[in-house]
């Protein structure tokens, strides 16, 4: 156990760094909220997720997640789309229901009613090349003030072998009003 102490300390340090980054992002949001009261354009995005560990070594762990976008401003956000970037791209397999025909009962869960699709055929190729998933909602073309849009119930699988590995998923939200994008408040980072 003592021999693993430096490794455990490194993991704690990495978690503390991530917490510091999230705290900085929240502080920036507070500052932006004050600045944006004049123009009414404001949005946040973030991940909610659960990690499901395998029973034995060598099996795959699963992360079940949602990527949530909230319009915090007073103006609608037009033509929303997202980018989810994974690293290492060769070791993470994303699983999601994509397509026009997906139907959900919004009485059960209003966050999962919107189907998503790749932005284009070129966007599908970027998954292999860069580990980036460029997705757009199928039916929603505008997020009204105070409303939320979610890319819901996607999963990614991680190889949990003997080799130490860090897996990361970053999220970005784009729309006509935020062409440079809005970075998610948090990332999904798993150290194996």
Helices and strands as residue ranges (DSSP letters): G 2-4, H 5-36, E 43-52, E 60-71, E 77-78, E 81-87, E 92-95, G 110-112, E 116-118, H 121-130, E 132-137, E 142-143, E 148-159, E 166-174, E 182-183, E 188-191
